[in-house]
Amino acid sequence: MSRGIFITFEGGEGAGKSTQIRTLASALEEIGRDVLVTREPGGSPGAEAVRHVLLSGAAEPFGPGMEAVLFAAARSDHVEQVIRPAVERGAIVLSDRFLDSSRVYQGVTGNLEPDFMRTLEKVAIHGMTPDLTIILDLDPEEGLRRASARRGDEIADRYEKETLAVHRRRREAFLDIAAAEPERCVVVDASMPPDEVAAAIADAAYAVISRVGDEAGQEVGQ
Ligand code: Z5A
């Protein structure tokens, strides 16, 4: 049995991550693949309990360091309870946000020390680096407009309420990560119509699926 594949989706608010994960999951299931869709913060019972604390803003008064540790604790549980077992059984795991969100939201716009962030990341993921990260790139004004239209009368969460300048800085930070790790990250223009965004994502995903399949074939042939 070939090993599974771990794909993460990143980007700003309202960029279309959930929409595109659903589309890719359906396409992969149609060709008979075992697919697990998950999200952060959350994805396991322990991490979902921490999600509420983080998104309600309950941890915000205690500072970005406290929030970063909580995101890392949730991620560690998510990795060990859900992601690693699924990848080990051969599934394709699609996660709505993962380590790059911590690098950007807590590390860059939370102004936390790079060494502190690296240590937390190492402990939280314990070697579970994504095979592919799709960065959905969108002007934050459009992303917030989409997120607000979808939310309707519900209250904006802790992150949606932040200033446009902060959201712009995050967009740049995601693009900086993609430039620094081109072997892992693919940037997709999220301003295109959903089917065009989906086609670009499918190209990137199938390329990785085929590469991992070839590597598994070579190992079996050794
Ligand atoms: N966070 C953090 O700080 N540190 C961390 O380590 C992690 C997370 C893991 C999670 O929020 C928050 O936690 C997040 C960062 C922080 N900040 N916020 N907010 P969340 O899970 O509640 O929300 P989100 O991750 O930001 O996702 P989202 O706002 O739900 O957006 P989305 O999933 O990217 O978009 P969508 O739901 O697919 O689409 C939004 C709307 O746009 C919807 O009505 C769609 O129909 C529409 N849409 C989608 N695609 C298109 C296109 N192509 N054209 C037009 N309209 C579209």
Residues whose N, C-alpha, C, O or C-beta is under 5 A from the ligand:
A	BS01	Z5A	G12 E13 G14 A15 G16 K17 S18 T19 Q20 E40 P41 F71 R97 F98 S101 S102 Y105 R146 A147 R150 Y159 E160 A190 M192 P193 P194
